[in-house]
């Protein structure tokens, strides 16, 4: 019987013991299931990387976008396929693949599609770390950092806490007057824009969700290469116009730079700038390279 590694984040928003029990029994009809619960940051990556060496046939991530990102970083670039059972709040990558939002329904769909085999999808990479949905440098990463510092409030309040955190960072937690970022792109990085406050690169659309509503920065993302948006102003009018656009056809305006289908981007900063990958704060950097990698990941059940 084929072997399946079920990587579970029991702290994810919608992961429950009841659902986990039902899912494990269902998957056991087709696989010899080994269930492992994550124990901290980086654990899911180590588990997924070990699954390749140990001869597993499938890795299933049951958790949110952070758990999925870690599993992706353990198997991307290889042939071991990934399946996702959404257990977080936004589940951006899973939803982009058409996976049902209910994890039990997703498990049923996975079993129904086993005969179709895996398909390969593109990923992004930032300084050697893979991302499935997006990465960002500057303002949006500062918001992610603030949210991560208050995990209890994040779980208790949900989407409203992200909105509150964004307002707090804009009001007092981020320098809105002095831009520190520069973006380079083009053949040999010969095109450049300075004086930026944030740079976001997207592998898929949307950027995230607020409840049921998609938040769109680069609405055409999901084709060949990465789409990117950068802002050179955080004035009240610019921020207001950007927020309105995010709930419609995407951020627009004279202070928003859009790039589409890029294979390589470079972000430089004159001071350490916050960076996030798939909604996980990964530290501060003065320079990052962001690249598109077609067909980097095998996915099953989507």
PAZAPA-4460 file (N, C-alpha, C; in steps of 0.05 Angstrom, whole numbers, plus 32768, in hexadecimal, padded with zeros to 4 digits):
% residues 302
    n_x    n_y    n_z   ca_x   ca_y   ca_z    c_x    c_y    c_z   seq   type   mol
   8011   7FE8   8000   8000   8000   8000   8011   8019   8000     1      X     A
   8009   802D   7FF1   8018   8046   7FF0   8019   8054   800B     2      X     A
   802F   8063   800F   8033   8070   8029   802D   808E   8027     3      X     A
   8020   8099   803B   8018   80B5   803C   8021   80C1   8057     4      X     A
   802F   80D8   8055   8036   80E7   806D   8023   80FD   8070     5      X     A
   8014   80FD   8086   8000   8112   808C   800C   8125   80A1     6      X     A
   8013   813D   8097   8020   8151   80A8   800A   8164   80B3     7      X     A
   8006   8165   80CD   7FEF   8172   80D9   7FF9   8189   80EC     8      X     A
   7FEE   81A0   80E7   7FF2   81B6   80FA   7FD9   81B9   810B     9      X     A
   7FDA   81AE   8123   7FC2   81AD   8134   7FBA   81C9   813E    10      X     A
   7FCC   81DC   813C   7FC6   81F7   8144   7FB9   8208   812E    11      X     A
   7FB7   81FD   8116   7FAA   820C   8100   7F8D   8211   8107    12      X     A
   7F82   8224   80FA   7F68   8230   8101   7F51   821C   8101    13      X     A
   7F50   820B   80EC   7F39   81F9   80EA   7F40   81DB   80EC    14      X     A
   7F57   81D5   80F7   7F5F   81B9   80FC   7F53   81B0   8116    15      X     A
   7F42   819B   8115   7F36   8191   812D   7F3B   8173   8130    16      X     A
   7F3B   8168   8149   7F3F   814B   814C   7F2B   813B   813D    17      X     A
   7F12   8144   813C   7EFD   8135   812E   7F03   8133   8110    18      X     A
   7F0A   814A   8104   7F10   814A   80E7   7F29   813A   80E1    19      X     A
   7F3D   813B   80F3   7F56   812C   80EF   7F50   810E   80EF    20      X     A
   7F3F   8105   8102   7F38   80E9   8103   7F2A   80DF   80EA    21      X     A
   7F17   80EF   80E0   7F08   80E7   80C8   7F1B   80E6   80B0    22      X     A
   7F2C   80FA   80AE   7F3E   80FC   8097   7F52   80E5   8097    23      X     A
   7F5D   80DF   80AE   7F70   80C9   80B0   7F63   80AE   80A8    24      X     A
   7F4B   80A9   80B2   7F3E   8090   80AB   7F38   808F   808D    25      X     A
   7F2F   80A6   8081   7F29   80A6   8065   7F43   80A1   8054    26      X     A
   7F58   80AE   805A   7F71   80AB   804B   7F7C   808F   804E    27      X     A
   7F77   8082   8065   7F81   8067   806A   7F74   8052   8058    28      X     A
   7F5F   805A   804A   7F53   8047   8037   7F64   8043   801F    29      X     A
   7F76   8056   8019   7F87   8054   8002   7FA5   8054   8008    30      X     A
   7FAC   805D   8020   7FC8   8061   8027   7FCE   8055   8043    31      X     A
   7FE7   804F   8047   7FF1   804A   8062   7FF9   8066   806D    32      X     A
   7FE9   8070   8080   7FEC   808C   8088   7FFD   808D   80A1    33      X     A
   8011   809F   809F   8021   80A6   80B7   801B   80C3   80BD    34      X     A
   8010   80C8   80D4   8008   80E3   80DD   801C   80EF   80F0    35      X     A
   8025   8107   80E9   8039   8115   80FA   802F   8132   80FF    36      X     A
   802F   813B   8118   8027   8155   811F   803F   8168   8121    37      X     A
   803D   817F   8116   8053   8192   8116   8058   819C   8133    38      X     A
   8071   81A2   8139   8079   81AA   8154   8086   81C5   8155    39      X     A
   8086   81D4   813F   8092   81EE   813F   809B   81F6   8123    40      X     A
   80A5   820E   8121   80AD   8219   8107   80C3   8207   80FB    41      X     A
   80BF   8200   80E1   80D3   81F1   80D3   80CF   81D3   80D4    42      X     A
   80BF   81C9   80E7   80BB   81AD   80EB   80AE   81A0   80D3    43      X     A
   809A   81AD   80C7   808C   81A2   80B0   809F   819F   8098    44      X     A
   80B2   81B2   8095   80C6   81B0   807F   80D7   8197   8083    45      X     A
   80E0   8193   809B   80F1   817B   80A1   80E2   8161   809C    46      X     A
   80C9   8161   80A5   80B9   8149   80A0   80B5   8143   8083    47      X     A
   80AF   8158   8073   80AA   8154   8057   80C3   814C   8048    48      X     A
   80DA   8158   8050   80F3   8150   8043   80FA   8133   8049    49      X     A
   80F5   812B   8062   80FA   810F   8069   80E8   80FB   805B    50      X     A
   80D0   8104   8053   80BD   80F2   8045   80C8   80E9   802B    51      X     A
   80D7   80FA   801D   80E3   80F2   8004   80F8   80DC   8008    52      X     A
   8109   80E1   801C   811E   80CD   8021   8113   80B3   802B    53      X     A
   80FB   80B4   8038   80F0   809B   8044   80DD   808D   8031    54      X     A
   80DA   8097   8019   80CA   8089   8005   80AC   808B   8006    55      X     A
   80A3   80A1   8012   8086   80A6   8013   807C   80AC   7FF6    56      X     A
   8062   80A6   7FF1   8056   80AB   7FD7   8048   80C5   7FD6    57      X     A
   8041   80D1   7FED   8031   80E9   7FED   8035   80F7   8008    58      X     A
   8037   8112   8008   8036   8122   8020   801D   8132   8020    59      X     A
   800E   8132   8036   7FF6   8141   8039   7FFA   8156   804F    60      X     A
   7FF5   816F   8048   7FF8   8185   805C   7FDC   818C   8066    61      X     A
   7FD7   8188   8080   7FBD   8190   808C   7FC3   81A7   809F    62      X     A
   7FBE   81BF   8095   7FC4   81D8   80A4   7FBF   81F0   8092    63      X     A
   7FC9   8207   809B   7FC5   821F   808C   7FDC   8224   8078    64      X     A
   7FDD   823D   806E   7FF1   8243   8059   800D   8241   8064    65      X     A
   8012   8246   807D   802D   8243   8088   8036   8226   8088    66      X     A
   8024   8214   8090   802A   81F7   808F   8030   81EE   8073    67      X     A
   801F   81F7   8060   8023   81EF   8044   803E   81F9   803B    68      X     A
   8045   8212   8041   805F   821D   8039   8076   820C   8043    69      X     A
   8074   8204   805C   808A   81F4   8067   808C   81D9   8059    70      X     A
   8076   81CC   8054   8076   81B2   8046   8081   81B6   802A    71      X     A
   8078   81CB   801C   8083   81D1   8002   80A1   81D3   8002    72      X     A
   80AC   81E0   8016   80C8   81E4   8018   80D7   81CA   801E    73      X     A
   80C9   81B5   8025   80D6   819B   8029   80D6   818A   8010    74      X     A
   80C4   818F   7FFD   80C2   817D   7FE6   80C3   818B   7FCB    75      X     A
   80C2   81A5   7FC9   80C2   81B3   7FB0   80DC   81AC   7FA0    76      X     A
   80D9   81AB   7F86   80EF   81A4   7F75   80F2   8186   7F70    77      X     A
   80E2   8176   7F7F   80E4   8159   7F7C   80CA   814E   7F71    78      X     A
   80C7   8133   7F72   80B0   8126   7F66   809B   811D   7F7B    79      X     A
   80A1   811F   7F94   808E   8117   7FA9   8077   812B   7FA9    80      X     A
   805E   8122   7FA4   8048   8135   7FA2   803D   813E   7FBD    81      X     A
   8030   8155   7FBC   8023   8161   7FD4   8005   8161   7FD0    82      X     A
   7FF6   815C   7FE5   7FDA   8160   7FE6   7FD4   8172   7FFE    83      X     A
   7FBF   8183   7FFC   7FB9   8196   8011   7F9D   8192   801C    84      X     A
   7F9B   8192   8036   7F82   8192   8044   7F81   81AD   8053    85      X     A
   7F70   81C0   804A   7F71   81DB   8056   7F69   81DA   8073    86      X     A
   7F7A   81E6   8084   7F75   81E7   80A0   7F79   8203   80AC    87      X     A
   7F80   8216   809B   7F85   8231   80A5   7F6E   8244   80A1    88      X     A
   7F73   825E   80A3   7F5F   8272   809F   7F5B   8279   8082    89      X     A
   7F71   8280   8074   7F6F   8289   8058   7F72   8272   8044    90      X     A
   7F85   8261   8049   7F8A   824A   8037   7F8C   8253   8019    91      X     A
   7F9E   8267   8015   7F9F   8274   7FFB   7FA8   8260   7FE5    92      X     A
   7FBD   8252   7FE9   7FC7   8240   7FD5   7FB3   8229   7FCF    93      X     A
   7FA8   821E   7FE4   7F95   8208   7FE0   7F7D   8212   7FCF    94      X     A
   7F73   8229   7FD6   7F5B   8234   7FC7   7F63   823A   7FAA    95      X     A
   7F7B   8243   7FA5   7F83   8248   7F8A   7F84   822F   7F79    96      X     A
   7F88   8218   7F86   7F89   81FE   7F78   7F6D   81F2   7F75    97      X     A
   7F59   81FF   7F80   7F3E   81F4   7F7F   7F38   81DE   7F93    98      X     A
   7F47   81DD   7FA8   7F43   81C9   7FBD   7F2C   81D2   7FCF    99      X     A
   7F19   81C0   7FD5   7F03   81C8   7FE7   7F0D   81D3   8001   100      X     A
   7EFE   81E7   800C   7F07   81F4   8025   7F04   81E3   803D   101      X     A
   7EF0   81D1   803D   7EEC   81BF   8053   7F00   81A9   8051   102      X     A
   7F10   81A4   8066   7F26   8190   8064   7F1C   8173   805F   103      X     A
   7F04   816C   806A   7EFA   8152   8065   7EF1   814F   8048   104      X     A
   7EE4   8164   803D   7EDE   8163   8021   7EF7   8162   800F   105      X     A
   7F0C   8170   8018   7F25   8170   8009   7F31   8154   8009   106      X     A
   7F2F   8145   8020   7F39   812A   8021   7F2A   8118   800E   107      X     A
   7F0F   811B   800D   7EFF   810B   7FFB   7F06   8111   7FDE   108      X     A
   7F0A   812B   7FD8   7F12   8133   7FBC   7F2D   8127   7FB5   109      X     A
   7F3F   8127   7FC8   7F59   811B   7FC3   7F57   80FE   7FBC   110      X     A
   7F47   80EF   7FCB   7F44   80D2   7FC5   7F37   80CE   7FAA   111      X     A
   7F24   80DF   7FA3   7F16   80DC   7F89   7F29   80E1   7F72   112      X     A
   7F3E   80F1   7F76   7F4F   80FA   7F60   7F6A   80EB   7F5F   113      X     A
   7F6D   80D7   7F6F   7F86   80C8   7F70   7F8E   80BD   7F55   114      X     A
   7F7A   80B5   7F46   7F80   80A9   7F2B   7F8A   80BE   7F17   115      X     A
   7F86   80D7   7F1C   7F8F   80EB   7F09   7FAD   80F1   7F0A   116      X     A
   7FB9   80E9   7F20   7FD6   80EE   7F23   7FDC   810C   7F29   117      X     A
   7FF4   8112   7F31   7FFB   812D   7F39   7FFF   813F   7F20   118      X     A
   7FFC   8159   7F25   8004   816D   7F10   8018   8180   7F1C   119      X     A
   8027   818D   7F0B   803C   819E   7F15   8034   81BB   7F13   120      X     A
   803A   81CA   7F28   8034   81E7   7F29   804D   81F7   7F2F   121      X     A
   804B   8210   7F28   8062   8222   7F2C   8063   822C   7F49   122      X     A
   807B   8233   7F52   807F   8240   7F6C   8091   8258   7F68   123      X     A
   8093   8268   7F7D   80A6   827D   7F7F   80BC   8275   7F92   124      X     A
   80D2   8284   7F91   80E8   827F   7FA4   80F4   829A   7FAC   125      X     A
   80FA   829D   7FC5   8106   82B5   7FCF   811E   82AD   7FE0   126      X     A
   8136   82B4   7FD7   814F   82AD   7FE4   814F   8290   7FED   127      X     A
   8147   827E   7FDB   8149   8261   7FE0   8131   8255   7FEE   128      X     A
   811E   8266   7FF7   8106   825B   8003   80EF   825C   7FF0   129      X     A
   80E0   8246   7FED   80CA   8244   7FDB   80B1   8253   7FE6   130      X     A
   80A1   825E   7FD4   8087   8267   7FDD   8072   825F   7FC8   131      X     A
   805A   8259   7FD2   8045   8250   7FC1   8032   8266   7FB8   132      X     A
   802D   8279   7FCB   801A   828F   7FC5   8028   82A9   7FC0   133      X     A
   8037   82B4   7FD3   8044   82CE   7FD0   805A   82D2   7FE4   134      X     A
   8069   82E7   7FE0   807C   82F0   7FF3   807C   830F   7FF2   135      X     A
   8086   831B   8008   8086   8338   8008   809D   8343   8019   136      X     A
   80A5   835B   8011   80BA   836A   801F   80AF   8385   8026   137      X     A
   80B2   838D   803F   80A9   83A8   8047   8090   83A8   8057   138      X     A
   807D   83B9   8050   8065   83BE   8060   8055   83A4   8066   139      X     A
   804F   8394   8051   803D   837D   8057   804B   8369   8069   140      X     A
   8066   8367   8067   8075   8355   8078   8075   8360   8095   141      X     A
   8075   837A   8098   8073   8386   80B3   8058   837F   80C0   142      X     A
   8043   837F   80B0   8029   8377   80BA   8028   835A   80C2   143      X     A
   8034   8349   80B2   8035   832C   80B8   8045   8328   80D2   144      X     A
   805B   8337   80D5   806B   8334   80EE   805A   833C   8107   145      X     A
   804B   8351   8105   803B   8359   811C   8026   8344   8122   146      X     A
   8019   8339   810E   8005   8324   8112   8012   830C   8120   147      X     A
   8029   8303   8117   8036   82EC   8122   803E   82F0   813F   148      X     A
   8043   8309   8147   804A   830E   8163   8033   830B   8176   149      X     A
   801B   8309   816B   8003   8307   817B   7FF1   82F0   8172   150      X     A
   7FFC   82D8   8174   7FEF   82C0   8169   7FD4   82BB   8176   151      X     A
   7FD2   82C0   8191   7FB8   82BB   819E   7FA2   82CD   8193   152      X     A
   7FA9   82E7   818F   7F95   82F9   8184   7F8E   82F1   8167   153      X     A
   7FA2   82E8   8158   7F9D   82DF   813D   7F88   82C9   813C   154      X     A
   7F8B   82B5   814E   7F78   829F   814F   7F5D   82A7   815A   155      X     A
   7F5D   82B9   816D   7F44   82C1   817A   7F33   82D3   8169   156      X     A
   7F40   82E6   815C   7F31   82FB   814D   7F2F   82F4   812F   157      X     A
   7F42   82E5   8124   7F41   82DE   8108   7F48   82F4   80F6   158      X     A
   7F39   82F7   80DF   7F40   830A   80CB   7F40   8327   80D5   159      X     A
   7F2F   832D   80E8   7F2E   8348   80F3   7F48   8350   80FF   160      X     A
   7F58   833D   810A   7F71   8344   8116   7F86   834C   8101   161      X     A
   7F84   8340   80E9   7F96   8349   80D4   7F90   8366   80CC   162      X     A
   7F77   836D   80CA   7F6F   8388   80C4   7F79   839B   80D9   163      X     A
   7F75   8395   80F2   7F7E   83A5   8108   7F9C   83A8   8108   164      X     A
   7FAA   8392   8103   7FC8   8393   8103   7FD2   83A5   80EC   165      X     A
   7FC5   83A3   80D5   7FCD   83B4   80BF   7FC9   83D2   80C6   166      X     A
   7FB3   83D9   80D2   7FAE   83F4   80DA   7FC3   83FE   80EF   167      X     A
   7FCA   83EC   8102   7FDD   83F3   8116   7FF9   83F8   810A   168      X     A
   8001   83E6   80F8   801B   83E9   80EB   801C   8403   80DB   169      X     A
   8007   8408   80CC   8006   8421   80BC   8007   843A   80CD   170      X     A
   7FF9   8438   80E4   7FF8   8450   80F6   8011   8455   8105   171      X     A
   801F   8440   810E   8035   8446   8120   804C   8432   811E   172      X     A
   8049   841D   810E   805E   8408   810E   806F   8407   80F5   173      X     A
   806C   841A   80E3   807C   8419   80CA   8082   8435   80C1   174      X     A
   809A   8439   80B7   80A2   8454   80AD   8095   8459   8092   175      X     A
   8081   846B   8092   8072   8471   807A   807D   8488   806A   176      X     A
   8092   8494   8075   809D   84AC   8068   80B7   84A6   8058   177      X     A
   80C6   8492   8061   80E0   848D   8055   80E0   8472   8048   178      X     A
   80DF   8470   802D   80E1   8456   8020   80FD   844B   8021   179      X     A
   80FF   8431   8025   8119   8424   8027   811F   8410   8011   180      X     A
   810B   8409   8001   810E   83F3   7FEE   8113   83FC   7FD2   181      X     A
   8121   83EB   7FC3   8125   83EE   7FA6   8120   83D3   7F99   182      X     A
   8114   83D4   7F81   810E   83BB   7F73   811C   83BB   7F58   183      X     A
   8129   83A4   7F52   8136   83A1   7F38   8129   838A   7F29   184      X     A
   8126   838C   7F0F   811B   8377   7EFE   8126   837A   7EE2   185      X     A
   811D   8369   7ED0   8125   836B   7EB4   813E   835A   7EAF   186      X     A
   8146   8359   7E96   815D   8349   7E8E   8176   8355   7E9B   187      X     A
   8182   8344   7EAC   8199   834D   7EBB   8193   8361   7ED1   188      X     A
   817A   8364   7ED8   8172   8377   7EED   8177   8394   7EE6   189      X     A
   8175   839A   7ECC   817C   83B5   7EC3   8165   83CA   7EC7   190      X     A
   814D   83C1   7ECE   8138   83D4   7ED4   8135   83D6   7EF3   191      X     A
   8130   83EE   7EFC   8132   83F3   7F19   811E   8409   7F21   192      X     A
   8111   8404   7F38   8100   8419   7F44   8108   841C   7F62   193      X     A
   810E   8434   7F6A   8115   8439   7F86   80FF   8447   7F94   194      X     A
   8103   844C   7FAE   80F0   845B   7FBE   80D6   844C   7FC4   195      X     A
   80D8   8432   7FCA   80C1   8421   7FCE   80BC   841A   7FEB   196      X     A
   80A3   8416   7FF2   809C   840F   800E   8095   83F1   8011   197      X     A
   808D   83E5   7FFB   8087   83C8   7FFC   808A   83BC   7FE0   198      X     A
   8091   83A3   7FE0   8093   8393   7FC7   8086   8378   7FCD   199      X     A
   8072   8371   7FBD   8065   8357   7FC0   8067   8348   7FA6   200      X     A
   806F   832F   7FA7   8070   831D   7F90   805B   8307   7F94   201      X     A
   804B   8302   7F7F   8036   82EE   7F81   8039   82D8   7F6D   202      X     A
   8037   82BF   7F76   8037   82A8   7F65   801B   82A2   7F5B   203      X     A
   8007   82A9   7F6C   7FEB   82A4   7F66   7FDA   82BC   7F6E   204      X     A
   7FC1   82BC   7F65   7FAD   82D0   7F6E   7F97   82C1   7F7D   205      X     A
   7F8C   82CC   7F93   7F92   82E7   7F9E   7FAA   82E7   7FB1   206      X     A
   7FAF   82FE   7FBC   7FC4   8301   7FD0   7FBC   82F3   7FE9   207      X     A
   7FA3   82F7   7FF3   7F99   82E8   800A   7F7A   82EC   8009   208      X     A
   7F6E   82E4   801F   7F51   82E8   8022   7F4B   82F6   803C   209      X     A
   7F36   8306   803C   7F2A   8311   8054   7F0E   8305   8056   210      X     A
   7F0B   82F0   8066   7EF3   82E1   8066   7EF0   82D3   804B   211      X     A
   7EDA   82D8   803E   7ED5   82CD   8024   7EDF   82DE   800D   212      X     A
   7EE7   82F7   8014   7EEE   830A   7FFF   7F0C   8308   7FF7   213      X     A
   7F12   8304   7FDE   7F2E   8304   7FD6   7F3B   8320   7FD7   214      X     A
   7F54   8321   7FE0   7F64   8339   7FE0   7F77   8338   7FC9   215      X     A
   7F73   834A   7FB6   7F83   8348   7F9D   7F96   8360   7F9A   216      X     A
   7FAF   8359   7F98   7FC4   836D   7F91   7FCC   836A   7F74   217      X     A
   7FD0   8351   7F6B   7FD8   834B   7F50   7FC4   8337   7F45   218      X     A
   7FAE   8340   7F3B   7F98   832E   7F33   7F9E   831C   7F1C   219      X     A
   7FB3   8322   7F0C   7FBA   8310   7EF6   7FCE   82FB   7EFE   220      X     A
   7FD7   82FB   7F16   7FEB   82E7   7F1F   7FE1   82CB   7F1B   221      X     A
   7FF4   82B9   7F16   7FED   829D   7F12   7FF5   8292   7EF7   222      X     A
   7FFF   82A3   7EE6   8009   829A   7ECC   8027   8293   7ECD   223      X     A
   8034   8297   7EB7   8051   8292   7EB7   805F   82A8   7EC6   224      X     A
   8072   82A1   7ED7   8081   82B5   7EE6   8071   82C0   7EFE   225      X     A
   807C   82D4   7F0B   8071   82E0   7F22   8066   82FC   7F1B   226      X     A
   8050   8304   7F27   8046   831F   7F25   804F   832E   7F3E   227      X     A
   8053   8348   7F3C   805E   8358   7F52   8050   8373   7F53   228      X     A
   804D   837D   7F6B   8044   8398   7F70   8057   83A5   7F84   229      X     A
   805C   83BF   7F7F   806D   83CF   7F91   8060   83EA   7F94   230      X     A
   8061   83F5   7FAD   8056   840F   7FB2   806C   8423   7FBA   231      X     A
   806A   843B   7FAE   807E   8450   7FB5   8072   8466   7FC6   232      X     A
   805A   8461   7FD1   804E   8475   7FE3   803C   8466   7FF7   233      X     A
   803C   8470   8010   8029   8466   8024   8018   847D   802E   234      X     A
   8014   8491   801E   8002   84A7   8025   7FE6   849D   8028   235      X     A
   7FD6   84AB   8038   7FBB   84A1   803E   7FAB   849C   8024   236      X     A
   7FAD   84AE   8011   7F9D   84AB   7FF8   7FA7   8492   7FE9   237      X     A
   7FC1   848D   7FE8   7FCC   8476   7FDA   7FC3   845C   7FE7   238      X     A
   7FC5   845B   8002   7FBE   8443   8010   7FA0   843E   800D   239      X     A
   7F8F   8453   800E   7F73   8450   800B   7F6C   8445   7FEF   240      X     A
   7F79   8450   7FDA   7F74   8446   7FBF   7F7D   8429   7FBC   241      X     A
   7F93   8422   7FC8   7F9D   8407   7FC7   7F8A   83F3   7FD4   242      X     A
   7F80   83FB   7FEC   7F6E   83E9   7FFB   7F54   83E5   7FEB   243      X     A
   7F49   83FA   7FE0   7F31   83F8   7FD0   7F35   83E5   7FB8   244      X     A
   7F4C   83E8   7FAB   7F52   83D7   7F94   7F56   83BA   7F9B   245      X     A
   7F60   83B5   7FB4   7F65   8399   7FBD   7F4B   8389   7FBE   246      X     A
   7F35   8396   7FC2   7F1B   8388   7FC3   7F0D   8387   7FA8   247      X     A
   7F1B   8391   7F94   7F10   8390   7F79   7F22   8384   7F65   248      X     A
   7F2C   8395   7F52   7F3C   838B   7F3C   7F5A   838C   7F42   249      X     A
   7F61   8392   7F5B   7F7E   8393   7F61   7F87   83AF   7F68   250      X     A
   7F9D   83B1   7F76   7FA8   83CB   7F7D   7FB0   83DB   7F64   251      X     A
   7FA7   83F4   7F63   7FAD   8405   7F4C   7FB5   8421   7F55   252      X     A
   7FBE   8431   7F42   7FC4   844D   7F49   7FE0   8454   7F40   253      X     A
   7FE6   846E   7F40   7FFF   8478   7F36   8017   8470   7F47   254      X     A
   8012   8468   7F60   8028   8460   7F72   802C   8442   7F73   255      X     A
   801E   8433   7F63   8020   8416   7F63   802E   840D   7F49   256      X     A
   8045   8400   7F4D   8053   83F4   7F36   804B   83D7   7F34   257      X     A
   8042   83CF   7F1C   803B   83B3   7F17   804E   83A7   7F02   258      X     A
   8057   838E   7F08   8067   837E   7EF6   805A   8363   7EF3   259      X     A
   805A   8358   7EDB   804C   833E   7ED6   805F   832B   7EC9   260      X     A
   805C   8311   7ED1   806B   82FC   7EC3   8089   82FD   7EC6   261      X     A
   8092   8306   7EDD   80AF   8309   7EE1   80BC   82EF   7EEC   262      X     A
   80D4   82E9   7EE2   80E2   82D1   7EEB   80F6   82D8   7F01   263      X     A
   80FE   82F1   7F03   8112   82F8   7F18   810D   8315   7F20   264      X     A
   810D   8319   7F3B   810B   8333   7F47   8120   8336   7F5C   265      X     A
   8129   834D   7F61   813C   8352   7F77   8133   836A   7F87   266      X     A
   8131   8367   7FA1   8129   837D   7FB3   8141   8383   7FC5   267      X     A
   8148   839D   7FC5   815E   83A6   7FD6   8153   83BB   7FEA   268      X     A
   815F   83BC   8001   8157   83D0   8015   816F   83DD   8022   269      X     A
   816C   83F7   8028   8183   8405   8035   8183   8401   8053   270      X     A
   816F   83F1   805D   816E   83E9   8079   8160   83CE   807A   271      X     A
   8165   83BE   808F   8158   83A4   8090   813A   83A7   808F   272      X     A
   812D   8398   807C   8111   839A   8077   8103   8380   807D   273      X     A
   80EB   8380   8088   80DD   8368   808E   80D5   8359   8075   274      X     A
   80D5   833E   8077   80CF   832D   8060   80BC   8317   8069   275      X     A
   80A7   8311   8059   8096   82FA   805F   8094   82E8   8047   276      X     A
   808F   82CF   804C   808C   82BA   8037   8072   82AB   803D   277      X     A
   805F   82AC   802B   8045   829F   802F   8039   82A6   804A   278      X     A
   803B   82BF   8052   802E   82C8   806B   803E   82C1   8084   279      X     A
   8057   82B8   8081   8068   82B2   8098   807F   82C5   8099   280      X     A
   8082   82D4   80AF   8099   82E6   80B2   80B3   82D6   80B3   281      X     A
   80C7   82DD   80A2   80E0   82CE   80A2   80F8   82DF   80A8   282      X     A
   80F4   82F7   80B3   810B   8307   80BB   810E   8321   80AB   283      X     A
   8124   832E   80AF   812A   8347   80A1   8142   8343   808E   284      X     A
   8141   834F   8077   8156   834C   8063   815C   8367   8056   285      X     A
   8174   8369   804C   817C   8381   803D   817B   837C   801F   286      X     A
   817A   8362   8017   8178   835B   7FFB   816C   8340   7FF8   287      X     A
   8159   833D   7FE6   814D   8322   7FE0   814A   8320   7FC2   288      X     A
   814D   8307   7FB8   8148   8300   7F9C   812F   82EE   7F9C   289      X     A
   811C   82F5   7F8A   8103   82E7   7F88   8101   82DC   7F6B   290      X     A
   80FC   82C2   7F69   80FC   82B6   7F4E   80E3   82A4   7F4B   291      X     A
   80DB   82A0   7F32   80C6   828E   7F2B   80D2   8273   7F21   292      X     A
   80C5   825D   7F2A   80CF   8242   7F23   80B7   8232   7F18   293      X     A
   80B4   8230   7EFE   809E   8221   7EF3   809F   8204   7EF9   294      X     A
   8088   81F8   7EFF   8086   81DB   7F03   8096   81D0   7F1A   295      X     A
   809A   81E1   7F2F   80AB   81D9   7F45   809F   81C5   7F58   296      X     A
   8084   81C3   7F58   8076   81B3   7F6C   8062   81A0   7F5F   297      X     A
   8062   8187   7F68   804D   8174   7F60   8036   8175   7F75   298      X     A
   801E   8178   7F6B   8007   8179   7F7D   7FF3   8164   7F75   299      X     A
   7FE5   8158   7F88   7FD2   8143   7F83   7FB7   814B   7F90   300      X     A
   7FA2   8144   7F82   7F87   814A   7F8C   7F7D   8165   7F86   301      X     A
   7F8A   8173   7F73   7F82   818F   7F6D   7F81   8192   7F4E   302      X     A
***
